[in-house]
Amino acid sequence: MNFLFVHQNFPGQYLHLVRSLLADNAKHPGTHEIVFMTEPNRNHLEGVRKVTYAKPPPLSNAVVWDAREYEMAARRANAAYKGALTIKALGFKPDIILGHHGWGEMLNLVDVFPGVPMLGYFEFYYKITGADVNFDPEFPMAEALYGSVRGKNATNLLALALDQYGQTPTAWQRSTYPDWAQARIQIIEEGVDLDICQPDPALRRKTLTVGPLTVTPRQKLVTYVARNLEPYRGFHTMMRALPRLLEEQPDVVVSLVGGNDVSYGAPPQGGGSWKDVLMKEVGGQIDLSRVHFMGKVSYKDHLDLLKRSDAHVYLSYPFVASWSLREALACGCVVVGADTKTVTEFVTHEQNGLITPTLDHEALTETVLRALTDTKLAAKLRKSARAYAEAHLGMDEYIARYRAYIEKITGRSLTAPVPPVKEKPRARATQKARTV
């Protein structure tokens, strides 16, 4: 089967699916031809033909603010359209096109490849109420900015208007879309590698050193992970919980993994990073010999911290769930999670983790202390977290669900080997031909 993947940051969400297709080719060479269209980058996968399109130039200030995201999406759509024309001119016709609708690249591909089914990733539909906007009263959004929130959905709505196929990883994310759109979006629960993300009891019996952090077997490790340290992932709640947590639990060491940029939401009004803001607020009340800002760490170090963790804090506004939540459950962490649907779709209170109010740092402290001191409960939650991951978050099952949906869309089997090309028999010369 011929696959065309599209994502501005190759390979994006498609690494594991592409690897499964490459595994098909390893067993039966020529089963799939895989083309991946993207902006220029250094990533490479053997067996994947990467085609780049020109990166759109930055926007000018002349573009009205509410339309800026769509303006960039439209530029990407045009760039990807031109890239697809080149692919088509070279003789490639996909049997299916897969890509992330958030960037706009997919919008015009139906014109290049009419009739080819398209499976788009619908990640989130932005809303004024009931989701991330104005969830946190500490950071209210001015009414004058509501138009910019609705403007974020322009690409979403145009993608839905293509009348193609869609998928999203959680029921909560699908629920953010209008009722009329949800029927077009299939839930394909994402998974993690359960062989790599698994408990390692041996780490708890020895001293672990990761960067500036050292934790001995007699100490308790509290972990927190976000792409960047910011309110959307409850960083302010976490920081405000630390003074009392450290005071009441002298054997606690805290690991805070994440960068100092902004992935979601707005930067601090006064400039700088959210780490700077929170350190000004509570930095004088915490022992920095026991609280470690790890920055961005290697994947191995990330997993080692989770496997050694005595309590893993995962907080979030009502938004997209992080991969780290899935990995923490698979590693058998005692997850202390936010009371938002982002988290409660995965974590059930006192069954496979503990739930705490997202914005209440005192409640967070109480819940983390309970996780650290109630050893019987902690043992139960660790076991249940891993059991949940094995039942719902396996990578093989995720890929199987994905492949099954592709087969349903295309009406073709992904595992059927390509039949060998039979050589045409040579035409026999006729008597008349020989005598001419």
C-alpha positions as CSV (number, residue, x, y, z in Angstrom):
1,M,0.0,0.0,0.0
2,N,1.2,3.5,-0.7
3,F,1.2,5.8,2.3
4,L,1.6,9.6,2.3
5,F,2.2,11.0,5.8
6,V,2.2,14.8,6.4
7,H,3.5,16.6,9.5
8,Q,5.6,19.7,9.7
9,N,7.9,18.1,12.3
10,F,8.7,14.6,10.9
11,P,7.8,12.1,12.2
12,G,5.5,13.7,14.7
13,Q,2.9,11.4,16.1
14,Y,3.5,8.8,13.4
15,L,6.8,7.3,14.5
16,H,5.4,4.1,15.9
17,L,2.9,3.5,13.0
18,V,5.6,4.1,10.4
19,R,7.9,1.6,12.2
20,S,5.2,-1.0,12.1
21,L,4.8,-0.5,8.3
22,L,8.6,-0.7,7.9
23,A,8.4,-4.0,9.8
24,D,5.9,-5.2,7.2
25,N,8.5,-4.4,4.5
26,A,11.2,-6.2,6.4
27,K,9.1,-9.4,6.3
28,H,7.8,-8.9,2.8
29,P,9.8,-6.3,0.8
30,G,7.7,-4.0,-1.2
31,T,4.5,-4.3,0.8
32,H,4.4,-0.6,1.4
33,E,5.8,2.5,-0.1
34,I,6.1,5.3,2.5
35,V,6.4,8.9,1.6
36,F,6.6,11.5,4.4
37,M,6.1,15.2,3.6
38,T,7.4,17.7,6.1
39,E,9.3,21.0,6.7
40,P,13.1,20.7,6.4
41,N,14.6,18.9,9.4
42,R,17.4,16.5,10.2
43,N,15.3,13.5,11.2
44,H,15.6,10.4,9.1
45,L,14.1,6.9,9.0
46,E,15.6,4.2,6.8
47,G,13.0,3.0,4.3
48,V,11.0,6.3,4.4
49,R,11.2,8.7,1.5
50,K,11.1,12.1,3.1
51,V,10.0,15.0,0.9
52,T,10.3,18.6,2.2
53,Y,8.3,21.6,1.4
54,A,9.5,25.2,1.8
55,K,9.0,26.5,5.4
56,P,6.5,29.4,5.3
57,P,8.0,32.8,6.2
58,P,7.0,34.5,9.5
59,L,3.8,36.5,9.6
60,S,3.8,40.2,9.4
61,N,2.1,42.3,12.0
62,A,-0.4,43.4,9.4
63,V,-2.4,40.2,9.9
64,V,-5.3,40.6,12.2
65,W,-4.5,38.8,15.5
66,D,-7.6,36.6,15.5
67,A,-6.6,35.1,12.1
68,R,-2.9,34.7,12.6
69,E,-3.0,30.9,13.3
70,Y,-5.1,30.3,10.2
71,E,-2.9,32.6,8.1
72,M,0.1,30.4,9.0
73,A,-2.0,27.3,8.4
74,A,-3.0,28.6,5.0
75,R,0.6,29.2,4.1
76,R,1.5,25.7,5.1
77,A,-1.4,24.4,3.1
78,N,-0.1,26.1,0.0
79,A,3.5,24.9,0.6
80,A,2.3,21.3,1.1
81,Y,0.1,21.6,-2.0
82,K,3.1,22.4,-4.1
83,G,5.1,19.6,-2.5
84,A,2.3,17.2,-3.2
85,L,2.2,18.3,-6.9
86,T,5.9,17.4,-7.1
87,I,5.2,14.0,-5.5
88,K,2.4,13.3,-8.0
89,A,4.6,14.4,-11.0
90,L,7.1,11.8,-9.9
91,G,4.5,9.1,-10.3
92,F,3.5,8.5,-6.7
93,K,-0.2,8.1,-5.8
94,P,-1.1,7.4,-2.2
95,D,-3.7,4.9,-1.2
96,I,-4.2,6.9,2.0
97,I,-3.0,10.2,3.4
98,L,-2.4,10.6,7.1
99,G,-1.5,13.9,8.9
100,H,-2.1,16.3,11.8
101,H,-4.8,18.8,10.9
102,G,-3.6,21.4,13.4
103,W,-0.9,22.7,11.1
104,G,-3.0,23.2,7.9
105,E,-0.8,21.1,5.6
106,M,-3.6,18.7,4.8
107,L,-6.2,21.2,3.6
108,N,-5.4,21.3,-0.1
109,L,-4.2,17.8,-0.7
110,V,-7.7,16.6,-1.7
111,D,-7.2,18.7,-4.8
112,V,-3.9,17.0,-5.7
113,F,-5.2,13.5,-4.9
114,P,-9.0,13.5,-5.4
115,G,-10.7,10.4,-4.2
116,V,-7.8,9.3,-1.9
117,P,-9.0,8.8,1.6
118,M,-7.5,11.0,4.3
119,L,-7.2,10.2,8.0
120,G,-6.5,13.4,9.9
121,Y,-5.4,13.8,13.6
122,F,-7.9,16.0,15.4
123,E,-6.1,17.0,18.6
124,F,-8.3,19.6,20.3
125,Y,-11.2,22.0,19.6
126,Y,-10.8,25.3,21.4
127,K,-13.7,26.6,23.5
128,I,-14.5,29.7,25.6
129,T,-16.0,27.6,28.4
130,G,-15.7,24.1,29.6
131,A,-12.0,23.6,28.8
132,D,-8.7,25.4,29.3
133,V,-9.8,29.0,28.8
134,N,-10.7,30.7,32.1
135,F,-10.3,27.4,33.9
136,D,-7.8,29.1,36.3
137,P,-9.2,32.2,37.9
138,E,-5.7,33.4,38.7
139,F,-5.1,33.9,35.0
140,P,-8.4,35.1,33.4
141,M,-8.7,35.8,29.7
142,A,-10.0,39.2,28.7
143,E,-13.2,39.1,26.8
144,A,-11.6,41.0,23.9
145,L,-9.4,38.0,23.3
146,Y,-12.2,35.5,22.9
147,G,-12.2,36.0,19.1
148,S,-8.7,34.7,19.0
149,V,-9.7,31.5,20.7
150,R,-12.5,30.9,18.2
151,G,-10.0,31.8,15.4
152,K,-7.8,28.9,16.5
153,N,-10.6,26.6,15.2
154,A,-10.6,27.9,11.6
155,T,-8.2,25.1,10.5
156,N,-10.2,22.5,12.5
157,L,-13.4,23.5,10.8
158,L,-12.0,23.6,7.3
159,A,-10.5,20.1,7.9
160,L,-13.9,18.8,9.1
161,A,-15.5,20.3,5.9
162,L,-13.3,18.1,3.8
163,D,-15.7,15.3,4.8
164,Q,-12.8,12.8,5.4
165,Y,-11.8,10.6,8.3
166,G,-10.6,11.7,11.7
167,Q,-9.0,10.3,14.8
168,T,-8.1,11.5,18.3
169,P,-6.5,9.7,21.2
170,T,-9.0,10.2,24.1
171,A,-12.7,10.5,24.7
172,W,-12.1,13.9,26.4
173,Q,-10.4,15.3,23.4
174,R,-13.2,14.2,21.1
175,S,-15.8,15.6,23.4
176,T,-14.3,19.1,22.9
177,Y,-15.5,19.0,19.3
178,P,-19.1,20.1,18.4
179,D,-21.7,17.3,18.6
180,W,-22.1,17.2,14.8
181,A,-18.4,16.6,14.3
182,Q,-17.7,13.9,16.9
183,A,-19.2,11.1,14.8
184,R,-16.5,11.8,12.2
185,I,-13.7,11.3,14.7
186,Q,-12.6,7.8,15.8
187,I,-10.9,7.4,19.2
188,I,-7.6,5.5,18.8
189,E,-6.1,5.3,22.3
190,E,-2.4,5.9,22.1
191,G,0.1,3.5,23.8
192,V,3.6,3.3,25.2
193,D,6.3,0.6,25.0
194,L,5.4,-1.5,28.0
195,D,8.8,-3.3,27.8
196,I,10.7,-0.1,28.2
197,C,8.1,1.7,30.5
198,Q,7.9,-0.8,33.2
199,P,8.5,-1.0,37.0
200,D,12.1,-1.6,38.1
201,P,12.1,-2.4,41.9
202,A,15.9,-2.6,41.9
203,L,16.1,1.2,41.5
204,R,14.5,1.6,44.9
205,R,17.2,-0.4,46.6
206,K,20.1,1.7,45.4
207,T,21.2,5.3,45.2
208,L,20.1,6.9,42.0
209,T,21.9,9.9,40.5
210,V,20.4,11.9,37.6
211,G,22.1,15.2,36.8
212,P,22.2,17.3,39.9
213,L,19.8,14.9,41.8
214,T,20.8,12.1,44.1
215,V,18.3,10.0,46.0
216,T,19.2,7.2,48.4
217,P,17.1,4.2,49.2
218,R,16.1,5.8,52.5
219,Q,14.8,9.0,50.9
220,K,11.5,9.6,49.1
221,L,11.4,10.9,45.6
222,V,8.5,13.1,44.4
223,T,8.5,13.6,40.6
224,Y,6.9,16.2,38.3
225,V,7.2,16.3,34.5
226,A,6.1,18.8,31.9
227,R,7.4,19.8,28.5
228,N,7.8,23.3,30.0
229,L,7.2,24.5,33.6
230,E,4.0,26.5,33.2
231,P,0.5,26.9,34.8
232,Y,-1.3,24.8,32.1
233,R,0.5,21.8,33.7
234,G,-0.1,23.0,37.3
235,F,3.5,24.2,37.9
236,H,2.3,27.0,40.1
237,T,0.3,24.6,42.3
238,M,3.2,22.2,42.5
239,M,5.6,25.0,43.6
240,R,3.3,26.3,46.2
241,A,2.9,22.8,47.7
242,L,6.6,22.4,48.2
243,P,7.3,24.4,51.4
244,R,5.0,22.4,53.6
245,L,5.8,19.1,51.9
246,L,9.5,19.6,52.5
247,E,8.9,20.6,56.1
248,E,6.6,17.7,57.0
249,Q,8.6,15.1,55.1
250,P,12.4,15.7,55.8
251,D,13.4,12.7,53.7
252,V,11.8,14.0,50.5
253,V,13.7,14.9,47.4
254,V,11.9,16.6,44.5
255,S,12.6,16.3,40.8
256,L,11.0,18.9,38.4
257,V,11.6,18.1,34.8
258,G,10.8,20.6,32.1
259,G,12.1,23.6,30.1
260,N,11.6,27.3,30.8
261,D,9.7,28.2,27.6
262,V,5.9,28.3,27.1
263,S,4.2,25.4,25.3
264,Y,0.7,26.3,26.3
265,G,-1.0,29.5,27.5
266,A,0.8,32.8,27.9
267,P,4.1,33.8,29.3
268,P,4.3,35.9,32.5
269,Q,3.2,39.4,32.0
270,G,6.3,40.8,33.5
271,G,8.6,38.8,31.3
272,G,10.9,36.0,32.2
273,S,9.9,32.4,32.8
274,W,7.2,30.9,35.1
275,K,10.0,29.3,37.1
276,D,11.3,32.9,37.8
277,V,7.9,34.0,38.9
278,L,7.3,31.1,41.2
279,M,10.8,31.2,42.6
280,K,10.3,34.8,43.6
281,E,7.1,33.8,45.3
282,V,8.2,30.6,47.2
283,G,11.9,30.2,46.5
284,G,12.9,31.5,49.9
285,Q,10.7,28.9,51.6
286,I,12.1,25.8,49.9
287,D,15.4,23.9,50.4
288,L,17.1,24.0,47.0
289,S,19.4,21.2,48.1
290,R,16.3,18.9,48.0
291,V,14.4,20.5,45.0
292,H,16.1,20.0,41.7
293,F,15.1,21.8,38.5
294,M,16.2,19.2,36.0
295,G,15.5,21.0,32.7
296,K,15.0,18.7,29.8
297,V,16.5,15.2,30.4
298,S,17.2,12.2,28.2
299,Y,14.5,9.7,27.8
300,K,16.4,7.1,29.9
301,D,16.8,9.6,32.7
302,H,13.1,10.5,32.5
303,L,12.1,6.8,32.8
304,D,14.6,6.2,35.6
305,L,13.1,9.0,37.6
306,L,9.6,7.6,37.1
307,K,10.6,4.1,38.0
308,R,12.2,5.4,41.2
309,S,9.4,7.8,42.0
310,D,7.4,7.5,45.3
311,A,4.8,9.9,44.2
312,H,4.4,11.3,40.7
313,V,2.5,14.6,40.4
314,Y,0.6,15.2,37.1
315,L,-1.5,18.3,37.0
316,S,-3.2,19.8,34.0
317,Y,-5.9,22.3,32.9
318,P,-8.6,20.6,30.9
319,F,-6.4,20.1,27.8
320,V,-4.5,17.4,25.9
321,A,-3.0,14.6,28.1
322,S,0.8,14.3,28.0
323,W,2.7,11.1,27.1
324,S,4.4,11.3,30.5
325,L,1.1,10.4,32.2
326,R,0.8,7.2,30.2
327,E,4.5,6.5,30.8
328,A,4.1,7.1,34.6
329,L,1.2,4.6,34.8
330,A,3.2,2.0,32.8
331,C,6.1,2.5,35.1
332,G,3.9,1.7,38.1
333,C,4.0,5.2,39.6
334,V,1.7,6.3,42.4
335,V,0.2,9.1,40.3
336,V,-1.2,12.1,42.1
337,G,-3.3,13.6,39.3
338,A,-5.5,16.6,38.7
339,D,-9.3,16.4,38.9
340,T,-9.8,17.4,35.3
341,K,-11.1,15.0,32.6
342,T,-7.7,15.2,31.0
343,V,-6.4,13.1,33.9
344,T,-9.5,11.3,35.2
345,E,-10.0,9.5,31.9
346,F,-6.8,7.6,32.9
347,V,-6.7,7.8,36.7
348,T,-9.5,6.7,39.0
349,H,-9.2,7.9,42.6
350,E,-7.9,5.3,45.0
351,Q,-8.0,2.6,42.3
352,N,-4.9,3.3,40.1
353,G,-3.9,6.7,41.5
354,L,-5.0,9.6,43.6
355,I,-6.9,12.6,42.4
356,T,-6.5,16.1,43.8
357,P,-8.0,19.5,43.0
358,T,-5.9,21.0,40.2
359,L,-5.4,24.5,41.6
360,D,-5.4,23.7,45.4
361,H,-1.8,23.5,46.6
362,E,-2.8,22.6,50.2
363,A,-4.9,19.7,48.9
364,L,-2.0,18.6,46.7
365,T,0.4,18.6,49.7
366,E,-2.1,16.4,51.7
367,T,-2.5,14.0,48.8
368,V,1.3,13.7,48.2
369,L,1.9,13.1,51.9
370,R,-0.7,10.4,51.9
371,A,1.0,8.7,48.9
372,L,4.3,8.9,50.7
373,T,3.2,7.6,54.1
374,D,0.4,5.1,53.4
375,T,2.7,2.3,52.2
376,K,-0.2,-0.3,51.9
377,L,-2.2,2.1,49.7
378,A,0.9,3.0,47.6
379,A,1.7,-0.7,46.9
380,K,-1.9,-1.2,45.8
381,L,-1.8,1.8,43.5
382,R,1.5,0.9,41.9
383,K,0.2,-2.5,41.0
384,S,-3.1,-1.1,39.7
385,A,-1.4,1.6,37.7
386,R,0.7,-1.1,35.8
387,A,-2.4,-3.3,35.4
388,Y,-4.2,-0.4,33.9
389,A,-1.4,0.3,31.5
390,E,-1.2,-3.3,30.4
391,A,-5.0,-3.3,29.8
392,H,-5.2,0.0,28.0
393,L,-1.9,1.5,27.0
394,G,0.1,-1.2,25.2
395,M,1.9,-0.1,22.1
396,D,1.1,-3.3,20.2
397,E,-2.6,-2.8,20.9
398,Y,-2.4,0.8,19.9
399,I,-0.8,0.0,16.6
400,A,-3.3,-2.8,16.0
401,R,-6.2,-0.4,16.5
402,Y,-4.6,2.1,14.2
403,R,-3.9,-0.4,11.5
404,A,-7.4,-1.9,11.8
405,Y,-8.9,1.5,11.2
406,I,-6.7,2.1,8.1
407,E,-7.8,-1.2,6.7
408,K,-11.5,-0.2,7.3
409,I,-11.0,3.1,5.5
410,T,-9.1,1.7,2.5
411,G,-10.8,-1.8,2.3
412,R,-7.3,-3.3,2.0
413,S,-5.2,-5.6,4.2
414,L,-1.9,-4.2,5.5
415,T,-0.4,-7.6,6.1
416,A,-1.1,-9.2,2.7
417,P,2.3,-9.5,0.9
418,V,2.6,-8.0,-2.5
419,P,2.1,-10.7,-5.1
420,P,5.2,-11.3,-7.2
421,V,5.2,-9.6,-10.6
422,K,4.8,-12.3,-13.3
423,E,7.0,-11.9,-16.3
424,K,5.0,-11.6,-19.4
425,P,5.6,-14.4,-21.9
426,R,7.3,-13.4,-25.0
427,A,5.1,-13.3,-28.1
428,R,5.8,-16.1,-30.5
429,A,6.6,-14.9,-34.0
430,T,4.0,-16.0,-36.5
431,Q,4.7,-17.8,-39.7
432,K,3.8,-14.6,-41.6
433,A,6.1,-12.5,-39.5
434,R,9.0,-14.9,-40.2
435,T,8.5,-14.8,-43.9
436,V,8.2,-11.1,-44.3
